């Protein structure tokens, strides 16, 4: 049995689909689970409840964690460490391995121009501090031989049915409405994006590779150093739209955050859109020999939803 906690969404759906290549028994767990594969077993659970979480983990060889708690700093502070503590306890009890899909918020902003698995952990954002604490809890448990685990990190991602990304919300939706795309940061800095289907394939592969455990992996991401402007231009070309890219000054974002909560929350990690942000996945690419999806192909598939 392989179990995915927090299934759904663009990345979670792709991971669930790919797990079917390794296991005939798949347990899909969330508040509103949906089948991806015909044989998926659905379990409707509030994963913040320790007993319900334990029931979801029981009998699992591997537990994949793709949960997206509400994108609010207060919720993250209260929920992530508590959840991780309970997850480690249950997986230790049931001898289940953990594959934790993580982001890059915990990295020192000074080193975003070439992020590797060895990049210093020194978050400046509140959400980054929560993610650093959560990851540290998991690796401490690994060092104490409580569990076997993988931290699989990804940068910002895009792809079919990935509807909460900045590329989707600020660019794609505006272009669909024949409006100018809107950007919240520096257009001319490098920004890495990973394709959601690459997340699915690589996470399932890592989980089923015994030598991959007890370490951090960067998931396979294109090494094409495209700027935010070039990503937007790729999308306009694919959609056959030629529009003027509009940018939102930082002071406007701060003011708008008083009325649009998501903008207030994004401001916490806004530094990621001001400087070069390059995600280096050479460790994974060297070990598994898998070429990440080219941006041109990924964008074409993204807009065909």
DOGULO-982739 format. One record per residue (C-alpha): residue number from 1; chain; x, y, z negated. Coordinates in Angstrom, 1 decimal. Layout:
// DOGULO-982739
<pt num="NUM" cadena="A" xx="X" yy="Y" zz="Z"/>
...
END
This chain:
// DOGULO-982739
<pt num="1" cadena="A" xx="0.0" yy="0.0" zz="0.0"/>
<pt num="2" cadena="A" xx="1.2" yy="3.5" zz="0.9"/>
<pt num="3" cadena="A" xx="-0.6" yy="6.4" zz="-0.5"/>
<pt num="4" cadena="A" xx="-0.8" yy="10.1" zz="0.6"/>
<pt num="5" cadena="A" xx="-1.8" yy="12.6" zz="-2.0"/>
<pt num="6" cadena="A" xx="-3.4" yy="15.8" zz="-0.7"/>
<pt num="7" cadena="A" xx="-4.1" yy="14.4" zz="2.8"/>
<pt num="8" cadena="A" xx="-5.6" yy="16.7" zz="5.4"/>
<pt num="9" cadena="A" xx="-4.4" yy="19.8" zz="7.2"/>
<pt num="10" cadena="A" xx="-2.0" yy="19.8" zz="10.1"/>
<pt num="11" cadena="A" xx="1.0" yy="18.2" zz="8.4"/>
<pt num="12" cadena="A" xx="-0.9" yy="15.9" zz="6.1"/>
<pt num="13" cadena="A" xx="-2.9" yy="14.5" zz="9.0"/>
<pt num="14" cadena="A" xx="0.2" yy="13.8" zz="11.1"/>
<pt num="15" cadena="A" xx="2.0" yy="12.1" zz="8.2"/>
<pt num="16" cadena="A" xx="-1.1" yy="9.9" zz="7.6"/>
<pt num="17" cadena="A" xx="-1.2" yy="9.0" zz="11.3"/>
<pt num="18" cadena="A" xx="2.5" yy="8.0" zz="11.3"/>
<pt num="19" cadena="A" xx="2.3" yy="5.9" zz="8.1"/>
<pt num="20" cadena="A" xx="0.2" yy="3.5" zz="10.1"/>
<pt num="21" cadena="A" xx="3.3" yy="2.4" zz="11.9"/>
<pt num="22" cadena="A" xx="4.7" yy="1.0" zz="8.7"/>
<pt num="23" cadena="A" xx="1.8" yy="-0.1" zz="6.5"/>
<pt num="24" cadena="A" xx="-1.5" yy="-1.8" zz="7.1"/>
<pt num="25" cadena="A" xx="-2.8" yy="-0.5" zz="3.8"/>
<pt num="26" cadena="A" xx="-3.1" yy="3.3" zz="3.5"/>
<pt num="27" cadena="A" xx="-4.8" yy="5.2" zz="0.7"/>
<pt num="28" cadena="A" xx="-5.9" yy="8.7" zz="1.6"/>
<pt num="29" cadena="A" xx="-6.4" yy="10.8" zz="-1.5"/>
<pt num="30" cadena="A" xx="-7.8" yy="14.4" zz="-1.8"/>
<pt num="31" cadena="A" xx="-10.9" yy="16.3" zz="-2.9"/>
<pt num="32" cadena="A" xx="-12.4" yy="15.6" zz="0.5"/>
<pt num="33" cadena="A" xx="-10.5" yy="12.8" zz="2.2"/>
<pt num="34" cadena="A" xx="-11.1" yy="12.0" zz="5.9"/>
<pt num="35" cadena="A" xx="-10.0" yy="9.0" zz="7.9"/>
<pt num="36" cadena="A" xx="-7.1" yy="9.5" zz="10.3"/>
<pt num="37" cadena="A" xx="-6.6" yy="5.8" zz="11.1"/>
<pt num="38" cadena="A" xx="-9.5" yy="3.3" zz="11.2"/>
<pt num="39" cadena="A" xx="-8.2" yy="1.2" zz="8.3"/>
<pt num="40" cadena="A" xx="-7.6" yy="4.1" zz="5.9"/>
<pt num="41" cadena="A" xx="-9.0" yy="3.7" zz="2.4"/>
<pt num="42" cadena="A" xx="-10.5" yy="7.0" zz="1.2"/>
<pt num="43" cadena="A" xx="-10.3" yy="8.1" zz="-2.5"/>
<pt num="44" cadena="A" xx="-12.0" yy="11.3" zz="-3.5"/>
<pt num="45" cadena="A" xx="-10.0" yy="12.6" zz="-6.5"/>
<pt num="46" cadena="A" xx="-9.1" yy="15.8" zz="-8.4"/>
<pt num="47" cadena="A" xx="-5.4" yy="15.3" zz="-8.5"/>
<pt num="48" cadena="A" xx="-4.9" yy="17.7" zz="-11.4"/>
<pt num="49" cadena="A" xx="-6.6" yy="15.1" zz="-13.7"/>
<pt num="50" cadena="A" xx="-3.9" yy="12.8" zz="-15.1"/>
<pt num="51" cadena="A" xx="-6.1" yy="9.7" zz="-15.3"/>
<pt num="52" cadena="A" xx="-7.5" yy="10.1" zz="-11.8"/>
<pt num="53" cadena="A" xx="-4.0" yy="10.7" zz="-10.5"/>
<pt num="54" cadena="A" xx="-2.8" yy="7.5" zz="-12.2"/>
<pt num="55" cadena="A" xx="-5.6" yy="5.5" zz="-10.6"/>
<pt num="56" cadena="A" xx="-4.7" yy="7.0" zz="-7.2"/>
<pt num="57" cadena="A" xx="-1.0" yy="5.9" zz="-7.6"/>
<pt num="58" cadena="A" xx="-1.7" yy="2.5" zz="-9.0"/>
<pt num="59" cadena="A" xx="-0.7" yy="-0.3" zz="-6.5"/>
<pt num="60" cadena="A" xx="1.2" yy="2.0" zz="-4.3"/>
<pt num="61" cadena="A" xx="4.7" yy="1.1" zz="-3.0"/>
<pt num="62" cadena="A" xx="5.2" yy="4.7" zz="-1.7"/>
<pt num="63" cadena="A" xx="3.4" yy="7.9" zz="-2.7"/>
<pt num="64" cadena="A" xx="3.6" yy="10.8" zz="-0.3"/>
<pt num="65" cadena="A" xx="2.9" yy="14.3" zz="-1.8"/>
<pt num="66" cadena="A" xx="1.5" yy="16.9" zz="0.6"/>
<pt num="67" cadena="A" xx="-0.7" yy="18.8" zz="-1.7"/>
<pt num="68" cadena="A" xx="-1.5" yy="22.4" zz="-1.0"/>
<pt num="69" cadena="A" xx="-2.8" yy="23.9" zz="-4.2"/>
<pt num="70" cadena="A" xx="-4.5" yy="27.4" zz="-3.8"/>
<pt num="71" cadena="A" xx="-1.9" yy="29.9" zz="-2.6"/>
<pt num="72" cadena="A" xx="-1.9" yy="32.0" zz="-5.7"/>
<pt num="73" cadena="A" xx="1.1" yy="32.5" zz="-8.0"/>
<pt num="74" cadena="A" xx="-1.0" yy="32.1" zz="-11.2"/>
<pt num="75" cadena="A" xx="-2.5" yy="28.8" zz="-9.9"/>
<pt num="76" cadena="A" xx="1.0" yy="27.5" zz="-8.9"/>
<pt num="77" cadena="A" xx="2.5" yy="28.3" zz="-12.3"/>
<pt num="78" cadena="A" xx="-0.3" yy="26.5" zz="-14.1"/>
<pt num="79" cadena="A" xx="-0.6" yy="23.5" zz="-11.7"/>
<pt num="80" cadena="A" xx="2.6" yy="22.5" zz="-10.0"/>
<pt num="81" cadena="A" xx="4.8" yy="21.6" zz="-13.1"/>
<pt num="82" cadena="A" xx="1.8" yy="19.9" zz="-14.8"/>
<pt num="83" cadena="A" xx="1.1" yy="17.9" zz="-11.7"/>
<pt num="84" cadena="A" xx="4.7" yy="16.9" zz="-11.2"/>
<pt num="85" cadena="A" xx="5.0" yy="15.7" zz="-14.8"/>
<pt num="86" cadena="A" xx="2.0" yy="13.5" zz="-14.4"/>
<pt num="87" cadena="A" xx="3.1" yy="12.2" zz="-11.0"/>
<pt num="88" cadena="A" xx="6.5" yy="11.2" zz="-12.3"/>
<pt num="89" cadena="A" xx="4.9" yy="9.4" zz="-15.3"/>
<pt num="90" cadena="A" xx="2.4" yy="7.5" zz="-13.1"/>
<pt num="91" cadena="A" xx="5.0" yy="6.6" zz="-10.4"/>
<pt num="92" cadena="A" xx="7.4" yy="5.4" zz="-13.1"/>
<pt num="93" cadena="A" xx="4.7" yy="3.3" zz="-14.7"/>
<pt num="94" cadena="A" xx="3.6" yy="1.7" zz="-11.4"/>
<pt num="95" cadena="A" xx="7.1" yy="1.4" zz="-9.9"/>
<pt num="96" cadena="A" xx="6.0" yy="3.7" zz="-6.9"/>
<pt num="97" cadena="A" xx="8.5" yy="5.6" zz="-4.9"/>
<pt num="98" cadena="A" xx="7.9" yy="9.3" zz="-4.3"/>
<pt num="99" cadena="A" xx="8.3" yy="11.3" zz="-1.0"/>
<pt num="100" cadena="A" xx="7.7" yy="15.0" zz="-1.9"/>
<pt num="101" cadena="A" xx="7.1" yy="17.3" zz="1.0"/>
<pt num="102" cadena="A" xx="8.6" yy="20.7" zz="-0.1"/>
<pt num="103" cadena="A" xx="9.3" yy="24.2" zz="1.3"/>
<pt num="104" cadena="A" xx="12.3" yy="26.5" zz="1.1"/>
<pt num="105" cadena="A" xx="11.0" yy="29.1" zz="-1.4"/>
<pt num="106" cadena="A" xx="13.6" yy="28.1" zz="-4.0"/>
<pt num="107" cadena="A" xx="16.6" yy="28.9" zz="-1.9"/>
<pt num="108" cadena="A" xx="18.7" yy="32.0" zz="-2.6"/>
<pt num="109" cadena="A" xx="17.6" yy="34.7" zz="-0.1"/>
<pt num="110" cadena="A" xx="21.3" yy="35.5" zz="0.6"/>
<pt num="111" cadena="A" xx="21.7" yy="32.2" zz="2.4"/>
<pt num="112" cadena="A" xx="18.6" yy="32.0" zz="4.6"/>
<pt num="113" cadena="A" xx="20.6" yy="32.5" zz="7.8"/>
<pt num="114" cadena="A" xx="21.8" yy="28.9" zz="7.6"/>
<pt num="115" cadena="A" xx="19.8" yy="26.8" zz="5.2"/>
<pt num="116" cadena="A" xx="21.1" yy="23.3" zz="4.5"/>
<pt num="117" cadena="A" xx="20.5" yy="20.7" zz="1.8"/>
<pt num="118" cadena="A" xx="23.4" yy="22.3" zz="-0.1"/>
<pt num="119" cadena="A" xx="22.0" yy="25.9" zz="-0.1"/>
<pt num="120" cadena="A" xx="22.1" yy="27.4" zz="-3.6"/>
<pt num="121" cadena="A" xx="18.9" yy="27.3" zz="-5.6"/>
<pt num="122" cadena="A" xx="18.3" yy="30.9" zz="-6.8"/>
<pt num="123" cadena="A" xx="14.7" yy="32.0" zz="-6.1"/>
<pt num="124" cadena="A" xx="13.7" yy="35.6" zz="-6.4"/>
<pt num="125" cadena="A" xx="10.0" yy="35.2" zz="-5.8"/>
<pt num="126" cadena="A" xx="7.5" yy="33.9" zz="-8.4"/>
<pt num="127" cadena="A" xx="6.3" yy="31.1" zz="-6.1"/>
<pt num="128" cadena="A" xx="10.0" yy="30.2" zz="-5.4"/>
<pt num="129" cadena="A" xx="10.6" yy="29.8" zz="-9.2"/>
<pt num="130" cadena="A" xx="7.7" yy="27.4" zz="-9.5"/>
<pt num="131" cadena="A" xx="8.9" yy="25.3" zz="-6.6"/>
<pt num="132" cadena="A" xx="12.5" yy="25.3" zz="-8.0"/>
<pt num="133" cadena="A" xx="11.2" yy="24.0" zz="-11.4"/>
<pt num="134" cadena="A" xx="9.0" yy="21.4" zz="-9.7"/>
<pt num="135" cadena="A" xx="11.9" yy="20.0" zz="-7.6"/>
<pt num="136" cadena="A" xx="14.2" yy="20.1" zz="-10.5"/>
<pt num="137" cadena="A" xx="11.8" yy="18.0" zz="-12.6"/>
<pt num="138" cadena="A" xx="11.7" yy="15.4" zz="-9.8"/>
<pt num="139" cadena="A" xx="15.5" yy="15.2" zz="-9.3"/>
<pt num="140" cadena="A" xx="16.0" yy="15.0" zz="-13.1"/>
<pt num="141" cadena="A" xx="13.7" yy="12.0" zz="-13.2"/>
<pt num="142" cadena="A" xx="15.7" yy="10.5" zz="-10.4"/>
<pt num="143" cadena="A" xx="19.0" yy="11.0" zz="-12.3"/>
<pt num="144" cadena="A" xx="17.4" yy="9.4" zz="-15.4"/>
<pt num="145" cadena="A" xx="16.4" yy="6.4" zz="-13.2"/>
<pt num="146" cadena="A" xx="12.7" yy="6.9" zz="-13.9"/>
<pt num="147" cadena="A" xx="11.8" yy="7.0" zz="-10.2"/>
<pt num="148" cadena="A" xx="13.2" yy="6.7" zz="-6.7"/>
<pt num="149" cadena="A" xx="12.3" yy="9.8" zz="-4.8"/>
<pt num="150" cadena="A" xx="12.9" yy="11.9" zz="-1.7"/>
<pt num="151" cadena="A" xx="12.5" yy="15.7" zz="-1.4"/>
<pt num="152" cadena="A" xx="11.7" yy="16.4" zz="2.3"/>
<pt num="153" cadena="A" xx="12.0" yy="20.1" zz="3.0"/>
<pt num="154" cadena="A" xx="10.5" yy="22.0" zz="5.9"/>
<pt num="155" cadena="A" xx="10.4" yy="25.6" zz="7.0"/>
<pt num="156" cadena="A" xx="7.3" yy="27.3" zz="8.2"/>
<pt num="157" cadena="A" xx="5.4" yy="25.1" zz="10.6"/>
<pt num="158" cadena="A" xx="3.0" yy="25.2" zz="13.5"/>
<pt num="159" cadena="A" xx="1.1" yy="22.8" zz="15.6"/>
<pt num="160" cadena="A" xx="-2.4" yy="21.5" zz="16.5"/>
<pt num="161" cadena="A" xx="-4.8" yy="22.2" zz="13.6"/>
<pt num="162" cadena="A" xx="-2.3" yy="24.1" zz="11.6"/>
<pt num="163" cadena="A" xx="-4.6" yy="27.0" zz="10.9"/>
<pt num="164" cadena="A" xx="-3.1" yy="28.7" zz="7.9"/>
<pt num="165" cadena="A" xx="0.3" yy="29.6" zz="9.4"/>
<pt num="166" cadena="A" xx="1.2" yy="33.2" zz="10.2"/>
<pt num="167" cadena="A" xx="1.6" yy="32.2" zz="13.9"/>
<pt num="168" cadena="A" xx="-1.9" yy="31.0" zz="14.0"/>
<pt num="169" cadena="A" xx="-3.6" yy="33.6" zz="11.9"/>
<pt num="170" cadena="A" xx="-1.8" yy="36.7" zz="13.2"/>
<pt num="171" cadena="A" xx="-0.9" yy="35.7" zz="16.7"/>
<pt num="172" cadena="A" xx="-3.0" yy="32.9" zz="18.1"/>
<pt num="173" cadena="A" xx="-6.4" yy="34.1" zz="16.7"/>
<pt num="174" cadena="A" xx="-5.8" yy="37.6" zz="18.0"/>
<pt num="175" cadena="A" xx="-4.8" yy="36.4" zz="21.5"/>
<pt num="176" cadena="A" xx="-7.9" yy="34.2" zz="21.6"/>
<pt num="177" cadena="A" xx="-10.0" yy="37.3" zz="21.0"/>
<pt num="178" cadena="A" xx="-8.0" yy="39.1" zz="23.7"/>
<pt num="179" cadena="A" xx="-6.4" yy="41.4" zz="21.0"/>
<pt num="180" cadena="A" xx="-2.8" yy="42.4" zz="20.4"/>
<pt num="181" cadena="A" xx="-0.9" yy="39.9" zz="18.2"/>
<pt num="182" cadena="A" xx="0.0" yy="41.3" zz="14.8"/>
<pt num="183" cadena="A" xx="3.2" yy="40.7" zz="12.9"/>
<pt num="184" cadena="A" xx="4.0" yy="41.3" zz="9.3"/>
<pt num="185" cadena="A" xx="7.8" yy="41.4" zz="9.4"/>
<pt num="186" cadena="A" xx="10.9" yy="42.1" zz="11.5"/>
<pt num="187" cadena="A" xx="10.3" yy="41.0" zz="15.1"/>
<pt num="188" cadena="A" xx="13.9" yy="40.7" zz="16.1"/>
<pt num="189" cadena="A" xx="15.3" yy="38.3" zz="13.4"/>
<pt num="190" cadena="A" xx="15.7" yy="34.6" zz="13.9"/>
<pt num="191" cadena="A" xx="12.9" yy="32.5" zz="12.4"/>
<pt num="192" cadena="A" xx="12.8" yy="28.6" zz="12.4"/>
<pt num="193" cadena="A" xx="9.5" yy="26.8" zz="12.8"/>
<pt num="194" cadena="A" xx="9.0" yy="23.1" zz="12.6"/>
<pt num="195" cadena="A" xx="6.4" yy="21.3" zz="14.7"/>
<pt num="196" cadena="A" xx="3.8" yy="19.5" zz="12.6"/>
<pt num="197" cadena="A" xx="4.0" yy="16.2" zz="14.6"/>
<pt num="198" cadena="A" xx="7.8" yy="16.2" zz="13.8"/>
<pt num="199" cadena="A" xx="6.9" yy="16.5" zz="10.1"/>
<pt num="200" cadena="A" xx="4.6" yy="13.4" zz="10.4"/>
<pt num="201" cadena="A" xx="7.2" yy="11.2" zz="12.2"/>
<pt num="202" cadena="A" xx="10.1" yy="12.2" zz="10.0"/>
<pt num="203" cadena="A" xx="8.4" yy="12.0" zz="6.6"/>
<pt num="204" cadena="A" xx="7.0" yy="8.5" zz="7.4"/>
<pt num="205" cadena="A" xx="10.4" yy="7.4" zz="8.6"/>
<pt num="206" cadena="A" xx="12.2" yy="8.7" zz="5.5"/>
<pt num="207" cadena="A" xx="9.7" yy="7.0" zz="3.2"/>
<pt num="208" cadena="A" xx="10.4" yy="3.7" zz="4.9"/>
<pt num="209" cadena="A" xx="14.2" yy="4.0" zz="5.0"/>
<pt num="210" cadena="A" xx="15.6" yy="2.5" zz="1.8"/>
<pt num="211" cadena="A" xx="18.9" yy="4.4" zz="2.1"/>
<pt num="212" cadena="A" xx="17.1" yy="7.8" zz="2.3"/>
<pt num="213" cadena="A" xx="16.1" yy="7.9" zz="-1.3"/>
<pt num="214" cadena="A" xx="17.3" yy="10.0" zz="-4.2"/>
<pt num="215" cadena="A" xx="18.4" yy="12.9" zz="-2.1"/>
<pt num="216" cadena="A" xx="17.1" yy="16.0" zz="-0.3"/>
<pt num="217" cadena="A" xx="16.5" yy="15.9" zz="3.4"/>
<pt num="218" cadena="A" xx="15.8" yy="18.8" zz="5.8"/>
<pt num="219" cadena="A" xx="13.1" yy="17.7" zz="8.3"/>
<pt num="220" cadena="A" xx="14.0" yy="17.8" zz="12.0"/>
<pt num="221" cadena="A" xx="13.6" yy="21.4" zz="13.3"/>
<pt num="222" cadena="A" xx="14.7" yy="22.9" zz="16.6"/>
<pt num="223" cadena="A" xx="18.2" yy="24.4" zz="16.6"/>
<pt num="224" cadena="A" xx="17.0" yy="27.0" zz="19.2"/>
<pt num="225" cadena="A" xx="17.5" yy="30.3" zz="17.4"/>
<pt num="226" cadena="A" xx="14.4" yy="32.1" zz="18.5"/>
<pt num="227" cadena="A" xx="13.4" yy="35.4" zz="17.0"/>
<pt num="228" cadena="A" xx="9.8" yy="36.1" zz="15.8"/>
<pt num="229" cadena="A" xx="9.4" yy="38.2" zz="19.0"/>
<pt num="230" cadena="A" xx="10.4" yy="35.2" zz="21.2"/>
<pt num="231" cadena="A" xx="8.0" yy="32.9" zz="19.4"/>
<pt num="232" cadena="A" xx="5.2" yy="35.3" zz="20.0"/>
<pt num="233" cadena="A" xx="6.2" yy="35.7" zz="23.7"/>
<pt num="234" cadena="A" xx="6.2" yy="31.9" zz="24.1"/>
<pt num="235" cadena="A" xx="2.6" yy="31.8" zz="22.8"/>
<pt num="236" cadena="A" xx="1.5" yy="34.7" zz="25.1"/>
<pt num="237" cadena="A" xx="3.1" yy="32.9" zz="28.1"/>
<pt num="238" cadena="A" xx="1.4" yy="29.6" zz="27.2"/>
<pt num="239" cadena="A" xx="-2.0" yy="31.4" zz="26.8"/>
<pt num="240" cadena="A" xx="-1.4" yy="33.6" zz="29.9"/>
<pt num="241" cadena="A" xx="-1.8" yy="36.7" zz="27.9"/>
<pt num="242" cadena="A" xx="0.4" yy="39.8" zz="28.1"/>
<pt num="243" cadena="A" xx="-0.2" yy="42.0" zz="25.1"/>
<pt num="244" cadena="A" xx="1.6" yy="44.6" zz="23.0"/>
<pt num="245" cadena="A" xx="2.9" yy="43.1" zz="19.8"/>
<pt num="246" cadena="A" xx="1.9" yy="45.3" zz="16.8"/>
<pt num="247" cadena="A" xx="3.7" yy="45.3" zz="13.5"/>
<pt num="248" cadena="A" xx="2.4" yy="46.2" zz="10.1"/>
<pt num="249" cadena="A" xx="4.7" yy="48.4" zz="7.9"/>
<pt num="250" cadena="A" xx="5.5" yy="47.0" zz="4.4"/>
<pt num="251" cadena="A" xx="3.7" yy="49.9" zz="2.7"/>
<pt num="252" cadena="A" xx="0.5" yy="49.0" zz="4.6"/>
<pt num="253" cadena="A" xx="0.9" yy="45.3" zz="3.6"/>
<pt num="254" cadena="A" xx="1.1" yy="46.4" zz="0.0"/>
<pt num="255" cadena="A" xx="-2.0" yy="48.6" zz="0.2"/>
<pt num="256" cadena="A" xx="-3.9" yy="46.0" zz="2.2"/>
<pt num="257" cadena="A" xx="-3.1" yy="43.4" zz="-0.5"/>
<pt num="258" cadena="A" xx="-5.4" yy="45.3" zz="-2.8"/>
<pt num="259" cadena="A" xx="-8.3" yy="44.3" zz="-0.6"/>
<pt num="260" cadena="A" xx="-7.0" yy="41.1" zz="1.1"/>
<pt num="261" cadena="A" xx="-5.7" yy="38.7" zz="-1.5"/>
<pt num="262" cadena="A" xx="-3.6" yy="36.5" zz="0.9"/>
<pt num="263" cadena="A" xx="-1.5" yy="39.6" zz="1.9"/>
<pt num="264" cadena="A" xx="-0.8" yy="40.2" zz="-1.7"/>
<pt num="265" cadena="A" xx="0.4" yy="36.6" zz="-2.1"/>
<pt num="266" cadena="A" xx="2.5" yy="36.7" zz="1.0"/>
<pt num="267" cadena="A" xx="4.3" yy="39.8" zz="-0.2"/>
<pt num="268" cadena="A" xx="5.9" yy="37.7" zz="-2.9"/>
<pt num="269" cadena="A" xx="7.8" yy="35.7" zz="-0.2"/>
<pt num="270" cadena="A" xx="7.9" yy="38.5" zz="2.4"/>
<pt num="271" cadena="A" xx="11.7" yy="38.6" zz="2.3"/>
<pt num="272" cadena="A" xx="11.7" yy="35.5" zz="4.6"/>
<pt num="273" cadena="A" xx="10.4" yy="37.6" zz="7.5"/>
<pt num="274" cadena="A" xx="12.9" yy="40.5" zz="7.1"/>
<pt num="275" cadena="A" xx="16.2" yy="38.7" zz="7.7"/>
<pt num="276" cadena="A" xx="17.5" yy="35.8" zz="9.8"/>
<pt num="277" cadena="A" xx="15.8" yy="32.5" zz="8.7"/>
<pt num="278" cadena="A" xx="17.5" yy="29.5" zz="10.2"/>
<pt num="279" cadena="A" xx="16.7" yy="26.0" zz="9.0"/>
<pt num="280" cadena="A" xx="19.6" yy="23.5" zz="9.6"/>
<pt num="281" cadena="A" xx="18.4" yy="19.9" zz="9.9"/>
<pt num="282" cadena="A" xx="21.7" yy="18.4" zz="11.3"/>
<pt num="283" cadena="A" xx="21.9" yy="15.9" zz="8.4"/>
<pt num="284" cadena="A" xx="18.6" yy="14.3" zz="9.5"/>
<pt num="285" cadena="A" xx="19.3" yy="14.6" zz="13.2"/>
<pt num="286" cadena="A" xx="22.7" yy="12.9" zz="12.7"/>
<pt num="287" cadena="A" xx="21.4" yy="10.0" zz="10.6"/>
<pt num="288" cadena="A" xx="18.2" yy="9.3" zz="12.6"/>
<pt num="289" cadena="A" xx="19.1" yy="10.5" zz="16.1"/>
<pt num="290" cadena="A" xx="15.7" yy="12.1" zz="16.6"/>
<pt num="291" cadena="A" xx="15.4" yy="15.2" zz="18.8"/>
<pt num="292" cadena="A" xx="13.0" yy="17.8" zz="17.4"/>
<pt num="293" cadena="A" xx="10.2" yy="19.0" zz="19.7"/>
<pt num="294" cadena="A" xx="11.2" yy="21.9" zz="22.0"/>
<pt num="295" cadena="A" xx="9.4" yy="25.1" zz="21.1"/>
<pt num="296" cadena="A" xx="7.9" yy="25.5" zz="24.6"/>
<pt num="297" cadena="A" xx="6.3" yy="22.0" zz="24.3"/>
<pt num="298" cadena="A" xx="5.1" yy="22.5" zz="20.8"/>
<pt num="299" cadena="A" xx="3.5" yy="25.9" zz="21.5"/>
<pt num="300" cadena="A" xx="1.7" yy="24.4" zz="24.6"/>
<pt num="301" cadena="A" xx="0.3" yy="21.6" zz="22.4"/>
<pt num="302" cadena="A" xx="-0.7" yy="24.0" zz="19.7"/>
<pt num="303" cadena="A" xx="-2.9" yy="26.1" zz="21.9"/>
<pt num="304" cadena="A" xx="-4.7" yy="23.1" zz="23.3"/>
<pt num="305" cadena="A" xx="-6.9" yy="22.6" zz="20.2"/>
END
